[in-house]
Amino acid sequence: MVKKPAPDATRRSEKSRRAIYDAALALVGEVGYPKTTVEGIAARAGVGKQTIYRWWPSKAAVLLEAFLDLSTQAAQEAGQEPYVIPDTGDLAADLKAVLRITVDQLVDPRFEVPSRALAAEGVVNEPVGREFVTKLLEPQLQLYVDRLRSAQDAGAVRADVDPRIALELFVSPLAQRWLQRTGPISYDYTDTLVDYALHGIGRIGPQAPRSR
């Protein structure tokens, strides 16, 4: 009698985890954060809710981890190592490259729909908003801080510049335009943000005297 191999628990767990990620992101995009429940996620993923609670303490934890995984996948598909801002020695080119990847993510329905739902919930639900910022946003912003500090060390950015404030010159306008739909987002837009941030918008050289 041929003995059947034992089931691979690791493979089964990874398959279940992936199904839970997909279910959580799909549900929050379809019905919003308040109506998304652990029971709903479990039913859609085809697992018991005990499976979810064994790995995560809450639906917020599931969604945030699913989001991190989605961001990693998007970066890999774009050929960019996840959570890394390149340092080629050309700060403008490096920032433009990363922001172009961000544009691709923001217009990708897989990312956009659940992201908008979570962002909206974070505005009115402080615990969710705080967790969203702490676990997802701040680690990404820290990468910009690290890249700007590297540029400072290389003399490409003034030493007196606060990197945490400086990054908002190009990250915050993009986030606002996307969240509030005040205009289209594109590579040209983010490239321009970087140029404005790094070179300023004041006139270069002596100004002509004002007419009276």
C-alpha positions, 0 to 999 in steps of 0.5 A, spaced: 500 500 500 502 506 497 503 511 503 500 518 501 505 524 503 502 528 509 499 535 507 503 541 507 501 545 513 505 551 511 503 551 503 496 550 506 497 556 511 500 561 506 494 559 501 489 561 507 493 567 508 493 570 501 485 568 501 484 572 507 488 578 504 484 578 498 478 578 501 479 583 506 481 588 501 475 586 496 470 587 502 473 594 504 473 596 497 466 594 496 462 595 503 467 600 506 471 599 513 465 600 518 461 594 514 467 590 513 467 584 519 472 578 521 466 574 519 465 577 512 472 576 511 472 569 513 466 567 509 469 570 503 476 567 504 473 560 505 476 559 512 473 559 519 474 566 523 478 562 528 483 562 523 483 569 522 483 571 530 489 566 530 493 570 526 491 577 527 487 581 533 482 585 529 480 587 522 484 593 522 490 588 523 488 584 517 487 590 513 493 593 514 498 587 513 494 586 507 496 593 505 503 592 506 503 585 502 499 589 496 504 595 496 510 590 496 507 586 490 506 592 486 513 594 488 516 587 485 512 588 479 515 594 477 522 591 478 523 595 484 525 592 491 520 593 496 521 599 501 527 602 498 529 608 495 535 608 490 541 612 491 544 613 484 547 619 486 542 623 482 537 625 488 532 628 483 532 622 478 531 617 484 525 621 487 522 621 480 523 614 480 519 612 486 514 617 485 512 614 479 511 607 482 507 611 487 503 613 481 502 606 478 499 604 485 495 610 486 491 609 479 491 601 480 484 599 482 487 593 486 490 599 491 486 605 489 479 602 492 481 599 498 486 605 500 480 610 499 476 606 504 481 606 509 484 613 508 476 615 509 475 611 515 482 614 518 479 621 518 473 619 522 476 613 526 482 616 530 485 609 532 484 606 525 487 613 522 493 612 528 494 605 526 494 606 518 500 612 519 504 608 524 504 601 521 504 603 513 505 611 512 511 613 517 515 607 515 515 609 508 516 616 509 522 614 513 525 612 507 524 619 504 528 621 510 533 617 509 534 618 502 534 626 503 539 625 509 544 621 504 543 627 499 545 632 505 551 628 506 553 628 499 552 636 499 546 635 494 541 638 500 543 644 504 545 641 511 540 646 515 534 642 511 529 638 515 528 632 511 522 630 515 519 637 513 522 637 506 519 630 503 512 633 504 513 638 499 512 633 494 509 627 498 503 631 501 501 635 494 500 628 491 496 625 497 492 631 497 490 631 489 489 623 489 485 623 496 480 630 494 481 628 486 483 636 485 486 634 479 489 628 475 496 624 477 501 623 472 508 622 471 509 629 469 505 631 475 510 628 480 516 630 476 514 637 476 513 636 484 520 634 485 523 639 480 519 645 484 521 642 491 529 641 489 529 648 485 524 652 488 519 657 485 523 663 486 526 667 480 534 665 479 538 671 479 537 679 480 530 681 479 528 687 475 526 693 479 519 694 480 515 699 476 512 705 480 
